[in-house]
Amino acid sequence: MDINEILEIVVTRDAEDLHIRPFMAPTIRCHGSFEVLDPTVLRPEDTERLMKEITPPRYQQLLQEQGSADFSYAFSDMARFRTNVFRARSMVGICMRLIPTRIFTFEQLGLPKESLYPVLQAIRGMVIVTGPTGSGKTTSLATMIDWINENREVHIITIEDPIEYTHNNKKCIVTQRELHVDTPSFANALRGALRQDPDVILVGEMRDLETMEAAITAAETGHLVFGTLHTIGSAQTVDRIIDQFPANQQEQIRAVLSVTLTSIISQTLVPKSSGKGRIAAFEIMHNTPAVANLIRERKTNRLTSVIQTSAKQGMITLDDYLIMLYRKNLITGEICLERAQSYENMRQMLLGGSTAASEEAENAKMTAVQGGSAAPSDEY
């Protein structure tokens, strides 16, 4: 099989990921489960050939020099793929993720739009979307950027590795820059962005201290900055940002972060109880005076308690969102326990059962966050 035959199957099956390795048959991940596409086991020369069919020369050189390369690949007009080619045990492997051809709505993602309206309309600050790899961070950010593009007149600059969703100019001017193609690093692009009349800046990944410093500076100087981190939960995210800095700077960063942070949106994808597909669960924290004080006072371990009592401000914990999905029969209790931030608290909530009172309380909390819609869509 050539790469086009393989990718056509991936698109037709609406699979999530494609894995190509030596001494293994081409395999896809579909609805969270692995399926072999073809019984033919690939040889090292086969994977090398398939890599060359899709990899531009500059990324082949990067593969030789650094051992891996990331880029986006357009499969005719059918689909685009986020692609990573790499070397393992001196042989070539490929991992490709199918990028949806359309940008989803808030309702389709289950992302609480009413809670995020103030965030999307903000003039300045930092919005961080967090979660493990493959949790849908890029998809959620694309939806938020698209809303701004449709509803505000601003200049949006995105810095991505690679560009996944493309945004046409609507009410906004949108400038999209790709790492290793248009700029050598996130930090370099961020510094340059400040001289390009930006209003909104999206940083694909705040992966190092230099990028973090540049992002915070941009937020401090009157820009709305969106970024991502591979963390789970608001408290862990705040601690990760602060821990990136040298010890002698951390008190200053706490003070700055307590002012510049706008919101943290944590998310994870969990299997549906039907066994078909996955659904997103979210934690949302907005920067209120109580949150800012806890950040300044080194009391981030108390942030979850503030979120739990701030539904009227559009906040919700990941555990509360999970239990809401469970009570809507969208996910199983086992998944709730597996993904819970507090195993013991989740166990107690599950043991409490789906009583009318508990369901009413959870629905009221979700109604406050969702602005009237207590049930998210399951079309993620």
C-alpha positions as CSV (number, residue, x, y, z in Angstrom):
1,M,0.0,0.0,0.0
2,D,1.2,3.5,-0.7
3,I,0.5,6.4,1.7
4,N,-2.5,7.7,-0.2
5,E,-4.3,4.3,0.0
6,I,-3.7,4.2,3.8
7,L,-4.8,7.8,4.4
8,E,-8.0,7.3,2.3
9,I,-8.9,4.5,4.7
10,V,-8.1,6.7,7.7
11,V,-10.4,9.4,6.4
12,T,-13.2,7.1,5.4
13,R,-13.2,5.4,8.8
14,D,-12.9,8.8,10.5
15,A,-10.1,7.4,12.6
16,E,-8.2,9.6,15.1
17,D,-4.6,8.5,14.6
18,L,-2.5,6.4,12.2
19,H,0.6,4.5,13.4
20,I,3.3,3.3,11.0
21,R,6.2,1.3,12.4
22,P,8.8,-1.2,11.2
23,F,7.9,-4.9,11.9
24,M,4.2,-3.9,12.4
25,A,1.2,-3.6,10.2
26,P,-0.3,-0.1,9.6
27,T,-2.6,0.5,12.6
28,I,-5.3,3.2,13.3
29,R,-6.8,4.3,16.6
30,C,-10.6,4.5,16.1
31,H,-12.9,5.6,18.9
32,G,-10.0,4.9,21.3
33,S,-9.3,1.4,20.1
34,F,-6.5,0.1,17.9
35,E,-7.4,-1.6,14.6
36,V,-5.0,-3.1,12.0
37,L,-5.6,-1.8,8.5
38,D,-3.7,-4.4,6.5
39,P,-2.1,-7.7,7.7
40,T,1.1,-6.9,5.8
41,V,3.9,-6.3,8.3
42,L,6.0,-3.3,7.2
43,R,9.8,-3.6,6.8
44,P,12.2,-0.7,7.7
45,E,12.6,0.2,4.0
46,D,8.8,0.4,3.7
47,T,8.4,2.9,6.5
48,E,11.3,4.9,5.1
49,R,9.6,5.0,1.7
50,L,6.2,6.0,3.2
51,M,8.0,8.8,5.2
52,K,9.5,10.2,2.0
53,E,6.2,10.2,0.2
54,I,4.7,12.8,2.7
55,T,7.7,14.6,4.2
56,P,9.0,17.8,2.6
57,P,12.8,17.9,2.2
58,R,13.4,20.5,5.0
59,Y,11.7,18.2,7.5
60,Q,13.6,15.1,6.2
61,Q,16.7,17.1,7.0
62,L,15.3,18.0,10.4
63,L,14.6,14.3,11.0
64,Q,18.2,13.5,10.2
65,E,19.6,16.2,12.5
66,Q,17.2,16.0,15.5
67,G,15.6,12.6,15.2
68,S,12.0,13.8,14.7
69,A,10.0,16.5,12.9
70,D,6.5,17.9,13.1
71,F,4.5,19.2,10.2
72,S,1.0,19.3,8.7
73,Y,0.2,17.2,5.7
74,A,-2.7,18.0,3.3
75,F,-4.2,14.9,1.7
76,S,-5.6,16.2,-1.6
77,D,-8.7,18.2,-0.6
78,M,-10.1,15.4,1.7
79,A,-8.3,16.1,5.0
80,R,-5.3,17.4,6.8
81,F,-3.0,15.6,9.2
82,R,-0.8,16.7,12.1
83,T,2.2,14.5,11.4
84,N,5.3,13.4,13.4
85,V,8.1,11.5,11.7
86,F,10.8,10.1,14.0
87,R,13.6,7.7,14.4
88,A,13.5,4.8,17.0
89,R,16.2,2.2,17.1
90,S,17.7,3.8,14.0
91,M,14.5,3.1,12.0
92,V,11.7,5.5,10.8
93,G,8.3,5.7,12.3
94,I,5.3,7.9,11.5
95,C,2.3,9.1,13.6
96,M,-0.4,11.1,11.9
97,R,-3.5,12.6,13.6
98,L,-6.5,13.4,11.4
99,I,-7.5,17.1,11.8
100,P,-11.2,17.8,11.4
101,T,-12.0,19.7,8.2
102,R,-14.3,22.1,10.1
103,I,-14.2,24.1,13.2
104,F,-16.6,22.8,15.8
105,T,-19.1,25.0,17.7
106,F,-19.1,25.4,21.5
107,E,-22.2,23.2,21.7
108,Q,-20.6,20.4,19.7
109,L,-17.6,20.4,22.0
110,G,-19.7,20.7,25.2
111,L,-17.5,23.8,26.0
112,P,-19.5,26.2,28.2
113,K,-19.9,29.2,26.0
114,E,-21.7,31.4,28.5
115,S,-18.9,30.9,31.0
116,L,-16.3,31.9,28.4
117,Y,-18.0,35.0,26.9
118,P,-16.1,37.4,29.3
119,V,-12.8,35.6,28.4
120,L,-13.4,35.9,24.6
121,Q,-14.3,39.6,24.9
122,A,-11.3,40.5,27.1
123,I,-8.9,43.1,25.9
124,R,-5.9,41.7,27.8
125,G,-4.8,38.8,29.9
126,M,-3.7,35.2,29.6
127,V,-6.0,32.3,28.9
128,I,-4.4,28.8,29.3
129,V,-5.9,25.6,27.9
130,T,-4.4,22.5,29.5
131,G,-4.7,18.8,29.2
132,P,-2.7,15.7,28.2
133,T,-1.6,15.1,24.7
134,G,-4.6,14.3,22.5
135,S,-7.2,15.9,24.8
136,G,-8.5,18.3,22.2
137,K,-6.7,21.5,23.3
138,T,-6.1,22.6,19.8
139,T,-9.7,22.0,18.8
140,S,-11.1,24.0,21.7
141,L,-8.7,26.9,20.9
142,A,-9.7,26.8,17.3
143,T,-13.4,27.2,18.3
144,M,-12.5,30.2,20.6
145,I,-10.4,31.9,18.0
146,D,-13.1,31.4,15.4
147,W,-15.6,33.1,17.7
148,I,-13.4,36.1,18.1
149,N,-12.8,36.1,14.4
150,E,-16.6,36.3,13.8
151,N,-17.5,38.8,16.6
152,R,-14.6,41.2,17.1
153,E,-12.5,43.5,14.9
154,V,-8.9,42.7,16.0
155,H,-5.6,41.4,14.7
156,I,-5.1,37.7,15.7
157,I,-1.6,36.2,15.4
158,T,-1.3,32.5,15.9
159,I,2.1,30.7,16.4
160,E,1.7,27.0,15.9
161,D,3.7,23.8,15.5
162,P,2.4,22.9,13.0
163,I,-0.6,24.9,11.8
164,E,-3.7,22.6,12.1
165,Y,-6.8,24.7,11.6
166,T,-6.7,27.4,9.1
167,H,-8.7,30.6,9.8
168,N,-9.9,32.9,7.0
169,N,-10.3,36.6,7.7
170,K,-13.8,37.4,8.9
171,K,-14.2,40.4,11.0
172,C,-10.6,40.0,12.1
173,I,-7.2,40.0,10.3
174,V,-5.7,36.6,11.1
175,T,-2.0,35.9,10.7
176,Q,-0.9,32.3,11.2
177,R,2.8,31.5,11.6
178,E,4.3,28.0,11.6
179,L,7.3,26.9,13.7
180,H,10.4,26.0,11.6
181,V,8.7,27.4,8.5
182,D,8.0,31.0,9.4
183,T,9.9,31.3,12.7
184,P,12.7,29.4,14.5
185,S,11.0,29.3,17.9
186,F,7.8,30.3,19.8
187,A,9.8,32.9,21.8
188,N,11.2,34.5,18.7
189,A,7.8,34.7,17.1
190,L,6.2,36.1,20.3
191,R,8.8,38.9,20.4
192,G,8.2,39.7,16.8
193,A,4.4,39.6,17.3
194,L,4.6,42.5,19.6
195,R,5.8,44.7,16.7
196,Q,3.1,43.5,14.4
197,D,0.1,45.4,15.9
198,P,-1.5,42.4,17.6
199,D,-4.6,42.3,19.7
200,V,-4.9,38.5,20.3
201,I,-1.9,36.1,20.3
202,L,-2.2,32.3,20.3
203,V,0.9,30.4,21.4
204,G,0.6,26.8,20.3
205,E,2.7,25.5,23.3
206,M,4.4,27.3,26.2
207,R,7.1,24.6,26.3
208,D,10.0,26.5,27.9
209,L,11.0,29.4,30.2
210,E,11.8,31.8,27.3
211,T,8.4,31.3,25.7
212,M,6.6,31.6,29.1
213,E,8.4,34.9,29.8
214,A,7.5,36.3,26.4
215,A,3.8,35.2,26.8
216,I,3.5,36.8,30.2
217,T,5.2,40.0,28.9
218,A,2.7,40.1,26.0
219,A,-0.3,39.7,28.5
220,E,1.2,42.4,30.8
221,T,1.5,44.9,27.9
222,G,-2.1,44.8,27.0
223,H,-2.7,41.8,24.7
224,L,-5.0,38.8,25.1
225,V,-2.8,35.7,25.0
226,F,-4.0,32.1,24.6
227,G,-1.6,29.3,25.3
228,T,-1.4,25.6,26.1
229,L,0.3,23.5,28.7
230,H,0.4,19.7,29.3
231,T,-1.0,19.9,32.8
232,I,-4.2,18.6,34.5
233,G,-6.1,21.0,36.7
234,S,-5.9,24.6,37.6
235,A,-3.7,24.3,40.7
236,Q,-1.1,22.1,38.8
237,T,-1.1,24.6,35.9
238,V,-0.3,27.6,38.2
239,D,2.4,25.7,40.0
240,R,3.9,24.6,36.7
241,I,4.2,28.1,35.4
242,I,5.8,29.4,38.6
243,D,8.2,26.5,38.8
244,Q,9.5,27.2,35.4
245,F,11.2,30.3,36.8
246,P,14.3,30.5,39.0
247,A,13.7,30.5,42.7
248,N,14.7,34.2,43.1
249,Q,12.0,35.2,40.5
250,Q,9.1,33.1,41.7
251,E,7.6,35.7,44.1
252,Q,7.6,38.3,41.4
253,I,6.0,35.9,39.0
254,R,3.3,35.0,41.5
255,A,2.4,38.7,41.8
256,V,2.4,39.1,38.0
257,L,0.4,36.0,37.4
258,S,-2.2,37.0,39.9
259,V,-2.9,40.1,37.8
260,T,-2.4,38.8,34.2
261,L,-4.1,35.4,34.4
262,T,-7.6,35.5,33.0
263,S,-8.7,31.9,33.0
264,I,-7.5,28.3,33.0
265,I,-9.5,25.7,31.0
266,S,-8.5,22.1,31.7
267,Q,-9.9,19.3,29.6
268,T,-9.6,15.6,29.0
269,L,-11.3,13.2,26.6
270,V,-13.0,10.2,28.1
271,P,-14.7,7.1,26.5
272,K,-18.4,7.2,26.2
273,S,-20.4,4.6,28.1
274,S,-21.8,3.4,24.7
275,G,-18.3,2.3,23.7
276,K,-18.4,4.5,20.6
277,G,-16.4,7.7,20.6
278,R,-15.2,10.0,23.3
279,I,-16.6,13.1,25.1
280,A,-14.8,16.0,26.6
281,A,-14.8,16.9,30.3
282,F,-13.7,20.4,31.4
283,E,-12.5,22.3,34.4
284,I,-12.9,26.1,34.3
285,M,-11.3,28.6,36.6
286,H,-11.5,32.3,36.2
287,N,-9.3,34.8,38.0
288,T,-11.4,36.3,40.8
289,P,-10.0,38.3,43.8
290,A,-10.1,35.1,45.8
291,V,-8.1,33.2,43.2
292,A,-5.6,36.0,42.8
293,N,-5.0,36.1,46.5
294,L,-4.4,32.3,46.7
295,I,-1.8,32.6,43.9
296,R,0.0,35.4,45.6
297,E,-0.1,33.7,49.0
298,R,1.3,30.3,47.8
299,K,-2.0,28.6,48.5
300,T,-2.7,27.0,45.2
301,N,-3.8,23.8,46.9
302,R,-7.0,25.7,47.9
303,L,-7.9,26.7,44.3
304,T,-10.2,23.6,43.9
305,S,-12.3,24.7,46.9
306,V,-12.7,28.2,45.4
307,I,-13.8,26.7,42.0
308,Q,-16.3,24.4,43.8
309,T,-18.1,27.4,45.4
310,S,-17.9,29.7,42.3
311,A,-20.4,28.2,39.9
312,K,-22.2,31.6,39.6
313,Q,-18.9,33.0,38.3
314,G,-18.9,30.3,35.6
315,M,-16.4,27.9,37.3
316,I,-16.6,24.1,37.6
317,T,-14.2,21.5,38.7
318,L,-13.2,18.5,36.5
319,D,-14.7,16.1,39.1
320,D,-18.0,17.9,39.1
321,Y,-18.1,17.8,35.3
322,L,-17.3,14.1,35.3
323,I,-20.0,13.3,37.8
324,M,-22.5,15.3,35.7
325,L,-21.6,13.3,32.6
326,Y,-22.0,10.1,34.7
327,R,-25.5,11.1,35.9
328,K,-26.4,11.8,32.2
329,N,-25.4,8.2,31.5
330,L,-22.7,9.4,29.1
331,I,-19.7,7.9,30.9
332,T,-19.3,5.0,33.4
333,G,-18.4,5.2,37.1
334,E,-15.1,3.5,36.4
335,I,-14.1,6.3,34.0
336,C,-15.1,8.8,36.7
337,L,-12.7,7.2,39.2
338,E,-10.0,6.7,36.6
339,R,-10.0,10.4,35.6
340,A,-10.9,12.0,38.9
341,Q,-8.6,14.6,40.5
342,S,-9.6,13.3,44.0
343,Y,-10.3,9.6,43.9
344,E,-11.8,9.5,47.4
345,N,-14.1,12.4,46.8
346,M,-15.3,10.9,43.5
347,R,-15.9,7.5,45.2
348,Q,-18.1,9.2,47.8
349,M,-20.1,11.1,45.1
350,L,-20.6,7.8,43.2
351,L,-21.7,6.0,46.4
352,G,-24.2,8.8,46.9
353,G,-26.0,7.5,43.9
354,S,-28.1,9.4,41.4
355,T,-30.7,10.8,43.9
356,A,-33.1,13.5,42.8
357,A,-31.4,15.9,45.1
358,S,-27.9,15.2,43.8
359,E,-29.0,15.4,40.2
360,E,-30.8,18.6,40.9
361,A,-27.7,20.1,42.5
362,E,-25.5,19.0,39.6
363,N,-27.9,20.3,37.0
364,A,-28.1,23.7,38.8
365,K,-24.3,23.9,38.8
366,M,-24.1,23.1,35.1
367,T,-26.9,25.5,34.3
368,A,-24.9,28.3,35.9
369,V,-21.8,27.4,34.0
370,Q,-23.5,26.6,30.6
371,G,-25.9,29.5,30.7
372,G,-29.0,27.5,30.6
373,S,-27.9,24.2,29.0
374,A,-27.1,21.5,31.6
375,A,-26.2,18.8,29.1
376,P,-23.2,19.0,26.8
377,S,-23.2,17.6,23.3
378,D,-21.5,14.3,22.8
379,E,-20.2,15.1,19.3
380,Y,-16.6,15.9,20.2
